[in-house]
């Protein structure tokens, strides 16, 4: 299954064979680093020919962090849209009433 080459351990590279069912073994030290436990869900993606494996929880947290930079701590986008629509409605009423 997972075989570590003595000179690769310092670089944290490990080789593993793909079995007949397409399975590979994730070495224990990598599972520990990822916080993976039996039954956890992992998300795999192919990026420029490299297989990326991350826990589902880590992916959710990473995406949340990416979107956090778009969040404005002062107000929500929905609050801004509502305020704009109310202002629009006020102007329309003024034009209608005269």
BELRAQUI-V433837 format. One line per field, one symbol per residue. phi: phi as a letter, one per 20 degrees, with the letter a starting at -180 (. if undefined). psi: psi as a letter, one per 20 degrees, with the letter a starting at -180 (. if undefined). A space follows every 50 residues. Layout:
BEGIN
phi->???
psi->???
END
This chain:
BEGIN
phi->.fceegeeffemecebeeegeneceeggffgffemecgnfedddbdclmd edcbfffffgfffgfffgfefdffbegffffffffffffffffffffo
psi->dpppqhihhhikpqqqqpahjjqqpoqghghghikpqpiqpqpqqooljp pppqqgghgghggghgihhipoihrqhhgggggghggghggggghgh.
END
